[in-house]
Amino acid sequence: MSLADFAADAGILLRMLRGLPRNGSHAERLEGFYAPQAERYDAFRTRLLHGRDALIEALEIPAAARVVELGCGTGRNLAAIEQVRPVATLTSIQLVDLCPALLAVARQRVRGMSNVEVIEADATLWRPAVPVDRVFLSYALTMMPDWSAVLANAYAMLAPGGRLGLVDFHLPESGSRLGNRFWQAWFGHDGVALSGEHLPALQAAFPDSLTRECRAAVPYLPGLRAPYYLFVGVKP
Ligand SMILES: C[S@@+](CC[C@H](N)C(=O)[O-])C[C@H]1O[C@@H](n2cnc3c(N)ncnc32)[C@H](O)[C@@H]1O
């Protein structure tokens, strides 16, 4: 890590040290947290949010698919989709998020892509007009307080045979009590609610599924590796 990188990260680190604002609606708190980070969001999260490209690969997006991302942030995952299935060949991609500052970056990114729609909405409530082939969330479920409503909504919007994919931090069953408490407190400060319940709920809802449990480095925490999972389930 160079001094220039550290200087560029300073604003992000400061915001993360201050944590998610405690007051306001969920949307207002997200905006307060992310607006000062929006410009450098992607560069910093590349070193923090691992497994996103692997998730997109594991989704096996079919030709002409309809795809939804809930909690899309800046729309960074579009580039990963392009690697496995040219975005222009898809029927539609709908990128949904509640945070206007991050959506502004997403809107810049998708300019000129007529089949990509950027939507400001709550993932617990928003539904596409027709059932879709793929729904995914990357590091978003842990920031959604009513996570079970989001999963129910994601399930409902999938066509039969469609796939739901997630990659996110969690509290693994195999983790030590002390380790899990540390990660819960560390991420909790920024409104990221690590849970041991997400993965079992997904596995129960999708009998036909793939799960990978992993750990990866966290910027500025040398030697520590945060637990995350990758899940893809097929709707019966
Ligand atoms: C850690 S970011 C991940 C963004 C993106 N998926 C990525 O991989 O970079 C979590 C995102 O979830 C969004 N979010 C949180 N609660 C939401 C909700 N109820 N509805 C829609 N988006 C929400 C936040 O605004 C934020 O953009």
The ligand as a MOL file (V3000), in Angstrom:
LIG
                    3D

  0  0  0     0  0            999 V3000
M  V30 BEGIN CTAB
M  V30 COUNTS 27 29 0 0 0
M  V30 BEGIN ATOM
M  V30 1 C -22.0170 -2.7520 0.6970 0
M  V30 2 S -23.0550 -2.0490 -0.5120 0 CHG=1
M  V30 3 C -22.8400 -3.2170 -1.8640 0
M  V30 4 C -23.0850 -2.5650 -3.2060 0
M  V30 5 C -22.8180 -3.4520 -4.4300 0
M  V30 6 N -23.7140 -4.5840 -4.4670 0
M  V30 7 C -21.3910 -3.8990 -4.4930 0
M  V30 8 O -21.1290 -5.1000 -4.5780 0
M  V30 9 O -20.4940 -3.0220 -4.5140 0 CHG=-1
M  V30 10 C -24.7010 -2.3900 0.0770 0
M  V30 11 C -25.7660 -1.6720 -0.7450 0
M  V30 12 O -27.0680 -2.0640 -0.2880 0
M  V30 13 C -27.9140 -0.9100 -0.4290 0
M  V30 14 N -29.1170 -1.0970 0.3930 0
M  V30 15 C -29.2150 -1.2070 1.7350 0
M  V30 16 N -30.4940 -1.3620 2.1170 0
M  V30 17 C -31.2400 -1.3810 0.9680 0
M  V30 18 C -32.6330 -1.5600 0.7010 0
M  V30 19 N -33.5210 -1.7680 1.6910 0
M  V30 20 N -33.0410 -1.5380 -0.5820 0
M  V30 21 C -32.1570 -1.3490 -1.5880 0
M  V30 22 N -30.8230 -1.1870 -1.3970 0
M  V30 23 C -30.3720 -1.1920 -0.1270 0
M  V30 24 C -27.0080 0.2220 0.0040 0
M  V30 25 O -27.4880 1.4880 -0.3930 0
M  V30 26 C -25.6930 -0.1670 -0.6580 0
M  V30 27 O -25.5910 0.3580 -1.9480 0
M  V30 END ATOM
M  V30 BEGIN BOND
M  V30 1 1 1 2
M  V30 2 1 2 3
M  V30 3 1 2 10
M  V30 4 1 3 4
M  V30 5 1 4 5
M  V30 6 1 5 6
M  V30 7 1 5 7
M  V30 8 2 7 8
M  V30 9 1 7 9
M  V30 10 1 10 11
M  V30 11 1 11 12
M  V30 12 1 11 26
M  V30 13 1 12 13
M  V30 14 1 13 14
M  V30 15 1 13 24
M  V30 16 1 14 15
M  V30 17 1 14 23
M  V30 18 2 15 16
M  V30 19 1 16 17
M  V30 20 1 17 18
M  V30 21 2 17 23
M  V30 22 1 18 19
M  V30 23 2 18 20
M  V30 24 1 20 21
M  V30 25 2 21 22
M  V30 26 1 22 23
M  V30 27 1 24 25
M  V30 28 1 24 26
M  V30 29 1 26 27
M  V30 END BOND
M  V30 END CTAB
M  END
